Amino acid sequence: MLKDIYIKIGNICIYKKKLISMICFLSLLICFVSGMSFYKFSKLQDCENKLRYLEQKSITTIAKRKEIKDFIEKKSAFDKHFIENKLESLIFLQNEKTILSKLLLHPAFSNSFQIKKRINFISSDQNRLKFLEENIKKTNSIKESDLVQLKNIEIDDIDLQKLLSIIEDMKIGEYTPIVHSPQLLIKNFSLSKKKENIFSLNMKILKREFLR
């Protein structure tokens, strides 16, 4: 009788031991499978992130290449005489000229030598842009040169907006860029105030022409 009890107790202990071992084994197996699943999920996430990054980079690269291509195509259609026709032909201080011309109509100022002299200065070539082309570099596809302003000119704030709109090739105030311009980049820019709303300007510009 006692022997049977011991045998049953022994069987229960062996069963519990096997059960505990089985539970430990299953727990380890679950942990291993979970770890492997997490590792594979992390690798998959990394791959997806890399694919998204490469996709975005490809889109950005294609967009940049298209932007560069469009820019070069646009600038390849430049006017060879753009500087002479569009910059050196500009007339400045037209607002001041209008005011002074009206003053001359008044009897008190009709014979003013200073007013007439100022109007002549504004209307003459003395206050026009004039550039000297230096440091010319040329390849099969690009020609670069420095445009050095020969003498200072006088401008007002409206002239400045118009001039920068042409050089920077962008809308400034009410002024819009002029088509068929070469690429123009300001290298040096000196602007000093002479009197109310009148400035003295001198600059140096890099001109880049994209050759077909």
C-alpha positions as CSV (number, residue, x, y, z in Angstrom):
1,M,0.0,0.0,0.0
2,L,2.7,2.4,1.1
3,K,4.8,1.4,-1.9
4,D,1.9,2.2,-4.3
5,I,1.7,5.7,-2.7
6,Y,5.4,6.3,-3.2
7,I,5.1,5.1,-6.8
8,K,2.2,7.6,-7.4
9,I,4.1,10.4,-5.8
10,G,7.2,9.6,-7.9
11,N,5.1,9.5,-11.0
12,I,3.6,12.9,-10.2
13,C,7.0,14.4,-9.6
14,I,8.3,13.0,-12.8
15,Y,5.2,14.2,-14.6
16,K,5.6,17.7,-13.1
17,K,9.3,17.7,-13.9
18,K,8.5,16.8,-17.5
19,L,5.7,19.4,-17.5
20,I,8.1,22.1,-16.2
21,S,10.7,21.1,-18.7
22,M,8.1,21.2,-21.5
23,I,6.9,24.6,-20.3
24,C,10.5,25.9,-20.2
25,F,11.2,24.5,-23.6
26,L,8.0,26.0,-25.1
27,S,8.9,29.3,-23.4
28,L,12.4,29.3,-24.9
29,L,10.9,28.3,-28.3
30,I,8.4,31.1,-28.1
31,C,11.1,33.6,-27.1
32,F,13.3,32.4,-29.9
33,V,10.5,32.6,-32.5
34,S,9.5,36.0,-31.2
35,G,13.1,37.2,-31.3
36,M,13.6,36.0,-34.8
37,S,10.2,37.5,-35.8
38,F,11.2,40.9,-34.3
39,Y,14.6,40.7,-36.0
40,K,13.1,39.9,-39.4
41,F,10.4,42.6,-38.8
42,S,13.2,45.1,-38.0
43,K,15.2,44.1,-41.1
44,L,12.0,44.5,-43.1
45,Q,11.4,47.9,-41.7
46,D,14.9,48.9,-42.4
47,C,14.6,47.7,-46.0
48,E,11.3,49.6,-46.4
49,N,12.8,52.8,-45.0
50,K,15.8,52.5,-47.3
51,L,13.5,51.9,-50.2
52,R,11.5,55.0,-49.3
53,Y,14.7,57.0,-48.9
54,L,16.0,55.8,-52.3
55,E,12.6,56.5,-53.9
56,Q,12.5,60.0,-52.5
57,K,16.2,60.6,-53.4
58,S,15.5,59.4,-57.0
59,I,12.5,61.7,-57.3
60,T,14.5,64.6,-55.9
61,T,17.5,63.8,-58.2
62,I,15.2,63.5,-61.2
63,A,13.5,66.8,-60.3
64,K,16.9,68.5,-59.9
65,R,18.2,67.2,-63.1
66,K,15.1,68.3,-64.9
67,E,15.4,71.7,-63.3
68,I,19.1,72.0,-64.4
69,K,18.2,70.8,-67.9
70,D,15.4,73.3,-68.2
71,F,17.6,76.1,-66.8
72,I,20.4,75.3,-69.3
73,E,17.9,75.0,-72.2
74,K,16.4,78.4,-71.2
75,K,19.8,80.0,-70.9
76,S,21.1,78.5,-74.1
77,A,18.6,80.7,-76.0
78,F,20.3,83.9,-74.8
79,D,20.6,87.1,-76.8
80,K,24.3,87.6,-77.7
81,H,23.8,91.4,-77.4
82,F,21.8,91.3,-74.2
83,I,24.3,93.4,-72.2
84,E,24.4,96.2,-74.9
85,N,20.6,96.0,-75.7
86,K,19.1,95.5,-72.2
87,L,21.6,96.8,-69.6
88,E,23.8,99.4,-71.2
89,S,20.7,100.9,-72.9
90,L,18.9,101.6,-69.6
91,I,18.0,105.2,-68.7
92,F,17.9,106.0,-65.0
93,L,16.4,108.7,-62.8
94,Q,13.4,109.2,-64.9
95,N,11.3,110.3,-61.9
96,E,13.7,113.0,-61.1
97,K,13.8,114.1,-64.7
98,T,10.0,114.4,-64.8
99,I,10.0,116.6,-61.7
100,L,12.8,118.8,-62.9
101,S,11.2,119.2,-66.3
102,K,8.0,120.4,-64.6
103,L,10.0,122.8,-62.6
104,L,11.5,124.4,-65.8
105,L,7.9,125.3,-66.8
106,H,7.6,127.5,-63.8
107,P,8.7,131.1,-64.5
108,A,10.9,131.2,-61.3
109,F,13.0,128.2,-62.6
110,S,12.7,128.5,-66.4
111,N,16.3,129.8,-66.7
112,S,17.9,127.6,-64.0
113,F,21.3,126.5,-65.2
114,Q,21.6,123.8,-62.5
115,I,18.2,122.2,-63.4
116,K,19.1,122.1,-67.1
117,K,22.5,120.7,-66.3
118,R,21.0,118.0,-64.2
119,I,18.4,117.1,-66.9
120,N,21.2,116.9,-69.5
121,F,23.2,114.6,-67.2
122,I,20.3,112.3,-66.7
123,S,19.5,112.2,-70.4
124,S,23.1,111.7,-71.6
125,D,25.4,108.8,-71.8
126,Q,27.2,110.0,-68.7
127,N,24.7,108.2,-66.5
128,R,24.5,104.9,-68.5
129,L,25.9,101.6,-67.6
130,K,29.1,100.7,-69.4
131,F,31.0,97.4,-68.9
132,L,34.4,96.1,-69.8
133,E,34.5,92.3,-70.4
134,E,37.5,90.6,-68.7
135,N,38.8,87.2,-67.7
136,I,37.1,85.4,-70.6
137,K,37.0,81.6,-70.2
138,K,35.5,79.3,-72.8
139,T,34.8,75.6,-73.3
140,N,32.8,73.7,-75.8
141,S,29.6,74.3,-73.8
142,I,30.2,77.3,-71.6
143,K,31.7,80.8,-71.9
144,E,32.3,82.9,-68.8
145,S,33.6,86.4,-68.4
146,D,33.6,89.2,-65.8
147,L,31.7,92.4,-66.6
148,V,33.4,95.3,-64.9
149,Q,31.5,98.5,-64.6
150,L,33.7,101.3,-65.9
151,K,32.2,104.2,-63.9
152,N,29.7,104.8,-61.2
153,I,26.2,105.8,-62.1
154,E,23.4,107.4,-60.2
155,I,20.1,105.5,-59.7
156,D,17.0,105.7,-57.5
157,D,15.1,102.9,-55.7
158,I,12.9,102.2,-58.7
159,D,15.9,101.9,-61.0
160,L,17.5,99.5,-58.4
161,Q,14.5,97.2,-58.5
162,K,14.4,97.2,-62.3
163,L,18.1,96.6,-62.6
164,L,18.2,93.7,-60.0
165,S,15.2,92.1,-61.6
166,I,17.1,91.9,-64.9
167,I,20.4,90.7,-63.4
168,E,18.9,88.3,-60.8
169,D,16.3,87.0,-63.3
170,M,13.5,87.2,-60.9
171,K,10.4,89.4,-60.2
172,I,11.2,92.3,-57.9
173,G,8.3,94.7,-57.1
174,E,6.5,95.4,-60.4
175,Y,9.4,94.4,-62.5
176,T,9.8,91.0,-64.2
177,P,12.8,89.3,-65.8
178,I,13.7,89.9,-69.4
179,V,13.7,86.8,-71.6
180,H,16.8,85.5,-73.5
181,S,19.3,86.7,-70.9
182,P,22.6,84.9,-70.2
183,Q,23.1,83.8,-66.6
184,L,24.2,86.9,-64.7
185,L,25.7,86.7,-61.2
186,I,26.7,89.7,-59.1
187,K,30.3,89.3,-57.8
188,N,30.8,92.8,-56.3
189,F,28.1,95.4,-55.5
190,S,28.7,98.9,-54.1
191,L,25.8,101.1,-53.4
192,S,26.2,104.4,-51.5
193,K,23.7,107.1,-50.8
194,K,24.4,110.5,-52.4
195,K,21.2,112.4,-51.4
196,E,17.6,111.6,-50.7
197,N,16.6,108.5,-52.7
198,I,19.6,108.9,-55.0
199,F,22.4,106.3,-54.9
200,S,25.8,105.8,-56.5
201,L,26.2,102.3,-58.0
202,N,29.2,100.3,-59.1
203,M,29.2,96.5,-59.6
204,K,31.0,93.6,-61.2
205,I,29.0,90.8,-62.8
206,L,29.8,87.3,-63.9
207,K,28.3,86.5,-67.2
208,R,27.8,82.8,-68.1
209,E,26.6,81.8,-71.6
210,F,25.6,78.2,-72.2
211,L,26.5,77.4,-75.8
212,R,24.4,75.0,-78.0
